[in-house]
Amino acid sequence: MEQKVTTGNKSLKGKRVVVLGGTSGFGLATAQAAANEGAEIVVVSSRQQKVDQALATLPSGSKGFAADLTDEPQIASLFDQIGEFDHLVFTAGEALQLSELASVKMDEAKQFFNLRYFGALMAAKYASQFIRKGGSITLTNGTVGLRPMKGWAVAASITAAIEGLTRALAVELAPIRVNAVCAGVTRTALWSNIPESDREAMFNDFGSKLLTGKIGEAADIAEAFLYLMKGNFSTGQILVVDGGGVLV
């Protein structure tokens, strides 16, 4: 007798997706892509103005909250307000100030960890109790942890920490699935602290060396987040989306 093959959930229709850092870059692109598949969207940012701007690009019925994702009481209150949902995406992060070791400002380095690592940890802690059966958490990582460069010691350390956190949470929170998207150089506001002419020169230089011949766009990374939300058999995984950057 032929065994019936069952497929995983291939649609986000009717699912509720919460995107922390969902008002720009990877986060907004993921929110928009999930909305296009019929998901109900909740975006969160530190500034109400950015929340309002993001909601203007999302379908009617989408919701938004302003919260400091380095503040534990605010995170706990945030998820109490949001209530039950299906998928959490954490893309929050400010523009990194790159500097070689001798010039690293320790207070700034600690602040980067407060948002990108401890923010993710606290989000998982308080969100997990509200995630419905079959749901997931997807964190954000970068390829600099796989292939560090001079001036990236702090950023590489954060990505390594997120990789370990992803695997540990996948074990502890099962059957909630926990994964991370590890993105290569992508055109987002992350690089906004670099003057435009220098930024474009950097993008062209990076892109010319990649196997794809160009850097990524936010929509490219959004597709990876969608895959991990819908991939019912993927957990504890780090999905690298980098145009082949770690190979060259």
Backbone hydrogen bonds, N-H to C=O, Kabsch-Sander energy under -0.5 kcal/mol:
donor,donor_aa,acceptor,acceptor_aa,energy
6,T,4,K,-0.6
10,K,8,G,-0.6
14,G,38,G,-2.0
15,K,12,L,-2.4
17,V,15,K,-0.6
17,V,40,E,-3.0
18,V,87,H,-3.1
19,V,17,V,-0.5
19,V,42,V,-3.1
20,L,18,V,-0.6
20,L,89,V,-3.0
21,G,19,V,-0.6
21,G,44,V,-2.9
22,G,19,V,-1.0
22,G,44,V,-1.3
24,S,21,G,-0.7
27,G,24,S,-0.8
28,L,24,S,-1.5
29,A,25,G,-2.3
30,T,26,F,-2.5
31,A,27,G,-2.6
32,Q,28,L,-2.7
33,A,29,A,-2.3
34,A,30,T,-2.7
35,A,31,A,-2.2
36,N,32,Q,-1.9
37,E,33,A,-0.7
37,E,34,A,-0.8
38,G,35,A,-1.9
39,A,34,A,-2.2
40,E,15,K,-3.2
42,V,17,V,-2.4
43,V,63,K,-2.5
44,V,19,V,-2.1
45,S,65,F,-1.8
51,V,47,R,-1.7
52,D,48,Q,-2.8
53,Q,49,Q,-2.1
54,A,50,K,-2.3
55,L,51,V,-2.5
56,A,52,D,-1.3
57,T,54,A,-1.7
58,L,55,L,-1.0
62,S,59,P,-1.8
63,K,41,I,-2.6
65,F,43,V,-2.1
67,A,45,S,-2.3
69,L,67,A,-0.8
71,D,68,D,-1.7
72,E,70,T,-0.6
75,I,71,D,-2.1
76,A,72,E,-2.6
77,S,73,P,-2.4
78,L,74,Q,-2.4
79,F,75,I,-1.9
80,D,76,A,-1.5
81,Q,77,S,-2.0
82,I,78,L,-2.2
83,G,79,F,-2.4
85,F,130,F,-2.0
86,D,16,R,-2.4
87,H,16,R,-2.1
88,L,136,S,-2.6
89,V,18,V,-2.8
90,F,138,T,-2.7
91,T,20,L,-3.1
91,T,89,V,-0.6
92,A,20,L,-0.6
98,L,96,L,-0.8
99,S,151,G,-1.3
103,S,100,E,-2.2
104,V,100,E,-0.5
104,V,101,L,-1.4
106,M,104,V,-0.7
109,A,105,K,-2.3
110,K,106,M,-2.4
111,Q,107,D,-1.7
112,F,108,E,-2.1
113,F,109,A,-1.8
114,N,110,K,-2.2
115,L,111,Q,-1.7
116,R,112,F,-2.4
117,Y,113,F,-1.7
118,F,113,F,-2.5
119,G,114,N,-0.6
121,L,117,Y,-2.5
122,M,118,F,-2.8
123,A,119,G,-2.3
124,A,120,A,-2.3
125,K,121,L,-2.1
126,Y,122,M,-2.4
127,A,123,A,-2.7
128,S,124,A,-1.8
130,F,127,A,-2.4
131,I,127,A,-0.6
131,I,128,S,-0.8
132,R,85,F,-2.8
135,G,132,R,-1.9
136,S,86,D,-1.7
137,I,177,R,-2.9
138,T,88,L,-2.6
139,L,179,N,-2.8
141,N,181,V,-3.2
143,T,183,A,-1.8
145,G,142,G,-1.4
146,L,143,T,-1.2
147,R,143,T,-2.0
152,W,149,M,-1.8
156,A,152,W,-2.9
157,S,153,A,-1.8
158,I,154,V,-2.1
159,T,155,A,-2.2
160,A,156,A,-2.0
161,A,157,S,-2.1
162,I,158,I,-2.4
163,E,159,T,-2.0
164,G,160,A,-1.9
165,L,161,A,-2.4
166,T,162,I,-2.6
167,R,163,E,-1.6
168,A,164,G,-2.3
169,L,165,L,-2.9
170,A,166,T,-1.9
171,V,167,R,-1.4
172,E,168,A,-2.5
173,L,169,L,-3.1
176,I,173,L,-2.1
177,R,135,G,-1.9
179,N,137,I,-2.3
180,A,237,Q,-2.3
181,V,139,L,-2.3
182,C,180,A,-0.6
182,C,239,L,-3.1
183,A,141,N,-2.2
183,A,181,V,-0.8
184,G,241,V,-2.2
187,R,216,G,-2.6
188,T,186,T,-1.2
191,W,188,T,-1.4
192,S,189,A,-2.1
194,I,191,W,-2.0
199,R,195,P,-2.9
200,E,196,E,-2.8
201,A,197,S,-1.8
202,M,198,D,-2.2
203,F,199,R,-2.6
204,N,200,E,-2.5
205,D,201,A,-2.2
206,F,202,M,-3.0
207,G,203,F,-3.0
208,S,204,N,-2.1
209,K,205,D,-0.7
209,K,206,F,-1.2
210,L,206,F,-0.7
210,L,207,G,-0.9
211,L,243,G,-1.2
212,T,243,G,-1.2
213,G,210,L,-0.9
216,G,185,V,-2.4
218,A,187,R,-0.6
220,D,217,E,-1.1
221,I,217,E,-1.3
222,A,218,A,-2.1
223,E,219,A,-1.4
224,A,220,D,-0.8
224,A,221,I,-0.7
225,F,221,I,-1.6
226,L,222,A,-2.4
227,Y,223,E,-2.1
228,L,224,A,-2.1
229,M,225,F,-2.0
230,K,226,L,-2.2
231,G,227,Y,-1.8
232,N,230,K,-1.6
234,S,231,G,-2.1
235,T,233,F,-0.5
236,G,178,V,-3.5
239,L,180,A,-2.9
239,L,237,Q,-0.6
240,V,238,I,-0.8
241,V,182,C,-2.8
245,G,242,D,-1.1
247,L,244,G,-1.7
248,V,244,G,-0.5
248,V,245,G,-0.9
